[in-house]
Amino acid sequence: MHLPRREKLQLMESLWVDLNQAEVEVESPAWHEAVLRETERRVAVGEEEMLDWEEAKRRLRERR
């Protein structure tokens, strides 16, 4: 999308306000619970590492 940054930010803000005002609940798909439980299991047995958001972003950027 070729819009100035300011316009993009205004669009994002408008979307965010609209989405927050919606009264419709969005249900997670059933498979989300299975994936979350598997991740919890891997964390519990040391197969998965918990990272804070800043560290996760840093590592993702290094993969490029």
KOLVO-180062 format. One record per atom (N, C-alpha, C): z, x negated, y negated. Coordinates in steps of 0.001 Angstrom, whole numbers, padded with zeros to 6 digits, always signed. Example, Ala and Ser with C-alpha at 12.3 -4.5 7.8 and 13.67 -1.06 7.14 Angstrom:
<pts>
+007800-013190+005690 +007800-012300+004500 +007800-013200+003300 +007080-012850+002250 +007140-013670+001060 +007870-012900-000030 
</pts>
This chain:
<pts>
+000000-000855+001163 +000000+000000+000000 +000000-000904-001230 -000905-000674-002101 -001067-001526-003283 -000488-000834-004514 +000833-000794-004576 +001528-000245-005732 +002409-001334-006320 +002668-001236-007600 +003614-002190-008177 +004987-002040-007526 +005715-003113-007466 +007040-003122-006833 +007930-002016-007399 +007901-001823-008695 +008738-000808-009330 +008431+000588-008770 +007147+000892-008614 +006761+002201-008068 +007182+002339-006610 +007072+001271-005845 +007509+001305-004450 +009004+001597-004364 +009783+000956-005216 +011225+001185-005224 +011553+002617-005636 +010813+003153-006586 +011037+004537-007006 +010716+005499-005862 +009657+005228-005132 +009297+006061-003982 +010373+005994-002903 +010861+004795-002640 +011928+004637-001645 +013168+005412-002050 +013540+005321-003309 +014715+006037-003803 +014525+007547-003655 +013360+008033-003997 +013082+009468-003875 +013162+009917-002418 +012593+009132-001526 +012660+009461-000104 +014101+009461+000399 +014864+008451-000012 +016253+008346+000426 +017065+009553-000043 +016903+009938-001296 +017616+011099-001836 +017228+012348-001050 +015948+012519-000796 +015473+013691-000065 +016025+013721+001356 +015986+012591+002039 +016479+012544+003413 +017980+012793+003482 +018717+012334+002505 +020168+012537+002498 +020545+013973+002190 +019671+014718+001558 +019962+016104+001224 +019577+017055+002348 +018771+016590+003259 +018325+017452+004358 +019513+017821+005235 +019589+019071+005615 +020698+019551+006432 +020370+019530+007922 +019205+019079+008262 +018785+019049+009656 +019365+017805+010325 +020033+018034+011443 +020561+016919+012224 +019440+016359+013103 +019360+015067+013187 +018366+014426+014040 +019100+013897+015263 +018725+014400+016418 +019362+013950+017647 +018686+012694+018163 +019504+011784+018653 +018955+010589+019284 +018389+010969+020639 +017309+010314+021036 +016771+010580+022375 +017801+010185+023440 +017741+010809+024587 +018699+010553+025669 +018705+009086+026090 +017555+008424+026041 +017498+007043+026506 +018280+006098+025599 +018574+006499+024358 +019357+005638+023462 +020725+005328+024065 +021364+006339+024649 +022691+006125+025232 +022630+005106+026360 +021604+005208+027203 +021468+004257+028312 +021274+002841+027798 +020466+002685+026773 +020217+001353+026209 +021493+000796+025583 +022217+001633+024848 +023469+001175+024234 +024496+000776+025288 +024611+001557+026356 +025559+001221+027430 +025184-000097+028104 +023898-000315+028314 +023457-001576+028917 +023765-002752+028006 +023567-002578+026718 +023895-003644+025762 +025393-003922+025769 +026205-002869+025789 +027660-003047+025863 +028055-003809+027118 +027416-003486+028234 +027701-004183+029492 +027373-005664+029386 +026196-005974+028803 +025786-007375+028662 +026723-008141+027743 +027196-007502+026692 +028162-008142+025793 +029459-008419+026552 +029918-007448+027323 +031186-007581+028051 +031170-008731+029055 +030001-008983+029670 +029928-010052+030673 +029373-011354+030107 +029175-011400+028800 +028735-012633+028156 +027244-012899+028222 +026449-011897+028576 +024997-012070+028637 +024317-011776+027309 +025055-011200+026393 +024497-010811+025081 +025433-011321+024005 +024861-011758+022908 +025644-012316+021809 +025613-011366+020611 +026778-011099+020055 +026870-010267+018854 +026661-011165+017635 +025830-010702+016697 +025568-011448+015472 +025798-010549+014273 +026231-011151+013169 +026272-010351+011952 +024844-010254+011422 +024622-009326+010514 +023284-009019+010031 +022604-010229+009404 +023318-011003+008618 +022707-012163+007960 +022227-013195+008983 +023031-013450+010004 +022630-014399+011048 +021448-013865+011842 +021449-012584+012149 +020321-011988+012881 +019029-012126+012086 +019083-011847+010771 +017885-011990+009929 +017410-013439+009904 +018356-014380+009794 +017990-015793+009765 +017256-016185+011056 +017786-015767+012181 +017157-016108+013455 +015790-015464+013620 +015651-014231+013180 +014359-013570+013262 +013326-014285+012383 +013741-014717+011221 +012820-015425+010321 +012390-016757+010915 +013273-017404+011671 +012941-018678+012295 +011905-018518+013397 +011792-017340+013982 +010831-017100+015073 +009406-017050+014595 +009194-016822+013321 +007826-016667+012795 +007006-017885+013006 
</pts>
